[in-house]
């Protein structure tokens, strides 16, 4: 058998691997983006300055640090267009996440109540959209929501409408596209949480006289809350920075931050402003999550 020191080193290596992974693929890219956000735009390659000249030694390092500034952050913070983009992105993502909860919870709950032999098929049906290209699925919604699309034709054919609705190129179309595209990310964590639910708890609630609705709110919903929170985070975070859906289904007034990033990077060729927007977006997302995790940790300590 290996000696205790060897076992301790082995455990240390196992614990160190994920941290190295995070450093290599999260911290280092973030530092690169943060460094670009402190730079200035120039007509060169790369299109930002200053650059660190390693051959100049400490003098080059001093020149590099002195050339960094927070002008881009001041510019982005003072421009109402960027602020409006952040607010609209958070609003659309939050509303879409709420709708995903409303739609996804009954689906996941119904899957856990289905016969066990049916559940693999139901899971496959939830995952089935991933077998098709994300871009193709969004393009399909353009055909469905256009004035001559299937939805307007069906509503007019059923006598509900006299003339087609302008659904495409609106915020409603963007929200619909996000709800459709991200629904599996809400259903799967909820299904995993509900599938672990102990049926004896519901039986005990019924024996104590709780009606089904009360049993649901007092037993099922609290136990499903971790899955609901996980699904909400999986949907809300990428929805805030979504680019493809608002670009294809949204209109000119759909000012989501993902579109602003694309515009600054590819149209305006302003890498520094694009990097600043990305860093601020990360702060907007990470700070509330860190506060929530801190509150949850304190709550668990009090319960313990």
C-alpha positions as CSV (number, residue, x, y, z in Angstrom):
1,X,0.0,0.0,0.0
2,X,1.2,3.5,-0.7
3,X,2.4,5.5,2.3
4,X,0.4,8.4,3.7
5,X,2.6,11.0,2.2
6,X,2.1,9.6,-1.3
7,X,-1.7,9.5,-0.8
8,X,-1.7,13.1,0.4
9,X,0.4,14.2,-2.7
10,X,-2.0,12.2,-4.9
11,X,-5.0,14.0,-3.5
12,X,-3.3,17.3,-3.9
13,X,-2.6,16.6,-7.6
14,X,-6.3,15.6,-8.1
15,X,-7.5,18.8,-6.4
16,X,-4.9,21.0,-8.3
17,X,-6.0,19.8,-11.8
18,X,-9.3,21.7,-11.9
19,X,-7.7,24.8,-10.5
20,X,-5.0,24.7,-13.2
21,X,-7.8,24.2,-15.8
22,X,-9.6,27.3,-14.5
23,X,-6.4,29.3,-14.5
24,X,-5.5,28.3,-18.1
25,X,-9.0,28.6,-19.7
26,X,-10.7,31.3,-17.5
27,X,-8.2,33.5,-15.6
28,X,-5.6,33.9,-18.3
29,X,-8.1,34.7,-21.1
30,X,-9.9,37.1,-18.7
31,X,-6.6,38.9,-17.9
32,X,-5.9,39.2,-21.7
33,X,-9.3,40.8,-22.3
34,X,-8.9,43.1,-19.2
35,X,-5.5,44.2,-20.5
36,X,-7.0,45.1,-23.9
37,X,-9.8,47.0,-22.1
38,X,-7.1,49.3,-20.5
39,X,-5.5,50.0,-23.9
40,X,-6.1,52.5,-26.6
41,X,-7.2,51.9,-30.2
42,X,-4.5,52.3,-32.9
43,X,-4.4,51.7,-36.7
44,X,-2.0,48.9,-36.4
45,X,-1.8,45.1,-35.9
46,X,-2.8,44.4,-33.2
47,X,-5.2,47.3,-33.1
48,X,-4.5,48.4,-29.6
49,X,-1.6,50.0,-27.6
50,X,0.6,49.9,-25.6
51,X,2.4,46.6,-26.2
52,X,4.8,45.1,-23.8
53,X,8.4,45.0,-25.1
54,X,10.1,42.1,-23.3
55,X,13.5,43.0,-24.8
56,X,13.4,46.5,-23.1
57,X,13.4,45.0,-19.6
58,X,12.1,47.0,-16.6
59,X,12.0,50.1,-18.7
60,X,9.7,48.5,-21.2
61,X,7.5,47.2,-18.4
62,X,7.2,50.7,-16.9
63,X,6.3,52.2,-20.2
64,X,3.7,49.5,-20.7
65,X,2.0,50.0,-17.3
66,X,2.1,53.8,-17.7
67,X,0.3,53.5,-21.0
68,X,-2.7,51.7,-19.5
69,X,-5.7,53.7,-18.4
70,X,-9.4,53.5,-17.6
71,X,-10.6,55.9,-20.3
72,X,-12.6,53.2,-22.0
73,X,-14.5,52.4,-18.8
74,X,-15.2,56.1,-18.4
75,X,-16.4,56.3,-22.0
76,X,-18.7,53.3,-21.8
77,X,-20.1,54.3,-18.4
78,X,-20.9,57.8,-19.6
79,X,-22.6,56.7,-22.9
80,X,-26.4,56.0,-22.4
81,X,-26.4,53.7,-25.4
82,X,-24.2,51.1,-23.6
83,X,-26.2,51.5,-20.3
84,X,-29.4,50.9,-22.2
85,X,-27.9,47.8,-23.9
86,X,-27.0,46.4,-20.5
87,X,-30.4,47.1,-19.0
88,X,-32.3,45.7,-22.0
89,X,-30.1,42.6,-22.0
90,X,-30.7,41.9,-18.3
91,X,-34.4,42.6,-18.8
92,X,-34.9,40.3,-21.8
93,X,-32.8,37.6,-20.2
94,X,-34.7,37.8,-16.8
95,X,-38.1,37.7,-18.5
96,X,-37.0,34.8,-20.7
97,X,-35.7,33.0,-17.7
98,X,-39.0,33.5,-15.9
99,X,-40.9,32.1,-18.8
100,X,-38.5,29.2,-19.0
101,X,-39.3,28.4,-15.4
102,X,-43.0,28.6,-16.0
103,X,-42.8,26.3,-19.1
104,X,-40.0,24.0,-18.0
105,X,-41.2,23.1,-14.5
106,X,-44.5,21.4,-15.7
107,X,-42.5,19.5,-18.4
108,X,-39.9,18.3,-15.9
109,X,-42.6,17.4,-13.4
110,X,-44.6,15.5,-16.0
111,X,-41.5,13.6,-17.0
112,X,-40.9,12.4,-13.4
113,X,-44.5,11.4,-13.1
114,X,-44.5,9.4,-16.3
115,X,-43.9,5.6,-16.2
116,X,-40.2,4.8,-15.7
117,X,-40.1,3.0,-19.1
118,X,-41.1,6.2,-20.9
119,X,-38.6,8.5,-19.3
120,X,-35.6,7.7,-21.6
121,X,-37.8,8.5,-24.6
122,X,-39.0,11.8,-23.0
123,X,-35.4,12.7,-22.2
124,X,-34.4,12.1,-25.8
125,X,-37.2,14.3,-27.0
126,X,-36.0,17.1,-24.8
127,X,-32.4,16.7,-26.1
128,X,-33.5,16.2,-29.7
129,X,-33.2,19.9,-30.7
130,X,-29.5,19.7,-30.0
131,X,-29.1,17.3,-32.9
132,X,-29.8,20.2,-35.2
133,X,-27.6,23.2,-35.7
134,X,-28.5,26.1,-33.4
135,X,-28.2,28.6,-36.3
136,X,-30.6,26.5,-38.5
137,X,-33.2,26.4,-35.7
138,X,-33.1,30.2,-35.2
139,X,-33.4,30.6,-39.0
140,X,-36.5,28.4,-38.9
141,X,-38.1,30.7,-36.4
142,X,-37.6,33.6,-38.9
143,X,-39.7,31.6,-41.4
144,X,-42.3,30.9,-38.7
145,X,-42.6,34.5,-37.4
146,X,-42.4,36.5,-40.6
147,X,-45.6,38.2,-42.0
148,X,-45.9,35.4,-44.6
149,X,-44.8,32.7,-42.1
150,X,-46.6,29.7,-40.7
151,X,-47.8,31.3,-37.6
152,X,-49.6,34.2,-39.3
153,X,-51.0,31.9,-42.0
154,X,-52.4,29.6,-39.3
155,X,-53.9,32.5,-37.3
156,X,-55.5,34.0,-40.5
157,X,-56.7,30.6,-41.7
158,X,-58.3,30.0,-38.3
159,X,-60.1,33.3,-38.5
160,X,-58.4,34.7,-35.5
161,X,-56.7,37.5,-37.5
162,X,-57.7,39.5,-40.5
163,X,-54.2,40.6,-41.4
164,X,-50.7,39.3,-40.4
165,X,-48.9,40.5,-37.3
166,X,-45.5,42.0,-37.2
167,X,-43.9,39.5,-34.8
168,X,-40.4,39.2,-36.4
169,X,-37.9,41.9,-35.6
170,X,-39.4,42.6,-32.2
171,X,-38.3,42.0,-28.6
172,X,-41.1,39.4,-28.3
173,X,-39.5,37.4,-31.1
174,X,-36.2,37.5,-29.3
175,X,-37.8,36.3,-26.0
176,X,-39.6,33.5,-27.9
177,X,-36.4,32.4,-29.6
178,X,-34.5,32.4,-26.3
179,X,-37.2,30.4,-24.5
180,X,-37.3,27.8,-27.3
181,X,-33.5,27.5,-27.6
182,X,-32.7,27.3,-23.9
183,X,-35.7,25.2,-22.7
184,X,-33.6,22.0,-22.4
185,X,-31.1,23.8,-20.1
186,X,-34.1,24.5,-17.8
187,X,-35.8,21.1,-18.1
188,X,-32.8,18.8,-17.5
189,X,-31.6,20.3,-14.1
190,X,-35.3,20.3,-12.9
191,X,-35.8,16.8,-14.0
192,X,-32.6,15.7,-12.2
193,X,-33.8,17.4,-9.0
194,X,-37.4,16.1,-9.2
195,X,-36.3,12.6,-10.1
196,X,-34.6,12.3,-6.7
197,X,-37.7,13.3,-4.8
198,X,-38.6,10.7,-2.2
199,X,-42.2,9.7,-2.7
200,X,-42.6,8.8,0.9
201,X,-42.5,12.5,1.8
202,X,-45.6,13.2,-0.4
203,X,-47.3,10.2,1.2
204,X,-46.5,11.5,4.7
205,X,-47.9,15.0,3.7
206,X,-51.1,13.3,2.5
207,X,-51.4,11.3,5.7
208,X,-51.1,14.5,7.7
209,X,-54.0,16.0,5.8
210,X,-52.2,18.2,3.3
211,X,-54.1,18.5,0.0
212,X,-52.1,17.9,-3.3
213,X,-51.6,21.6,-3.9
214,X,-50.3,22.2,-0.4
215,X,-48.1,19.1,-0.7
216,X,-46.6,20.5,-3.9
217,X,-45.7,23.9,-2.4
218,X,-44.5,22.5,1.0
219,X,-42.6,19.4,-0.3
220,X,-42.1,19.2,-4.0
221,X,-41.2,22.8,-4.8
222,X,-38.6,23.3,-2.0
223,X,-36.9,20.1,-2.9
224,X,-36.8,21.1,-6.6
225,X,-35.4,24.6,-5.8
226,X,-31.8,23.6,-6.4
227,X,-32.6,22.4,-9.8
228,X,-34.7,25.5,-10.5
229,X,-31.8,27.8,-9.5
230,X,-29.3,25.8,-11.5
231,X,-31.6,25.9,-14.6
232,X,-32.1,29.6,-14.1
233,X,-28.4,30.3,-14.0
234,X,-27.7,28.1,-17.0
235,X,-30.3,30.1,-19.0
236,X,-29.9,33.6,-17.7
237,X,-26.1,33.9,-18.0
238,X,-25.8,33.0,-21.7
239,X,-29.0,34.8,-22.5
240,X,-27.6,38.1,-21.3
241,X,-24.8,37.9,-23.8
242,X,-26.8,36.3,-26.6
243,X,-25.9,37.5,-30.1
244,X,-27.4,35.2,-32.7
245,X,-31.0,35.3,-31.6
246,X,-31.3,39.1,-31.2
247,X,-29.4,39.6,-34.4
248,X,-31.7,37.3,-36.5
249,X,-35.0,37.7,-34.7
250,X,-34.7,41.2,-33.2
251,X,-35.1,44.6,-34.7
252,X,-33.1,47.8,-34.7
253,X,-34.4,48.7,-31.3
254,X,-33.2,45.4,-29.8
255,X,-30.1,46.7,-28.0
256,X,-28.6,43.6,-26.4
257,X,-25.0,43.7,-25.3
258,X,-24.0,40.7,-27.5
259,X,-24.9,42.8,-30.6
260,X,-23.0,45.8,-29.2
261,X,-19.9,43.6,-28.7
262,X,-20.1,42.3,-32.3
263,X,-20.5,45.9,-33.6
264,X,-17.6,47.2,-31.7
265,X,-15.3,44.3,-32.6
266,X,-16.1,43.8,-36.3
267,X,-17.8,47.0,-37.5
268,X,-16.0,49.7,-35.5
269,X,-12.8,47.6,-35.1
270,X,-12.5,48.9,-31.6
271,X,-11.0,46.0,-29.6
272,X,-10.5,48.1,-26.5
273,X,-14.1,49.2,-26.2
274,X,-15.3,45.6,-27.0
275,X,-13.1,44.3,-24.3
276,X,-14.3,46.9,-21.8
277,X,-17.9,45.9,-22.6
278,X,-17.0,42.2,-22.0
279,X,-15.3,42.9,-18.7
280,X,-18.2,45.0,-17.4
281,X,-20.7,42.3,-18.5
282,X,-18.7,39.7,-16.6
283,X,-18.8,42.0,-13.5
284,X,-22.6,42.5,-13.9
285,X,-23.0,38.7,-13.9
286,X,-20.4,37.6,-11.4
287,X,-21.1,40.1,-8.6
288,X,-24.8,39.1,-8.0
289,X,-23.8,35.4,-8.2
290,X,-21.1,35.9,-5.6
291,X,-23.5,37.8,-3.3
292,X,-26.0,35.0,-3.7
293,X,-23.5,32.3,-2.9
294,X,-22.4,34.2,0.2
295,X,-26.0,34.5,1.4
296,X,-26.6,30.8,0.8
297,X,-23.4,29.9,2.6
298,X,-24.4,32.0,5.6
299,X,-27.9,30.5,5.6
300,X,-26.4,26.9,5.6
301,X,-24.1,27.9,8.5
302,X,-27.1,29.2,10.5
303,X,-29.0,26.0,9.9
304,X,-26.0,23.9,10.9
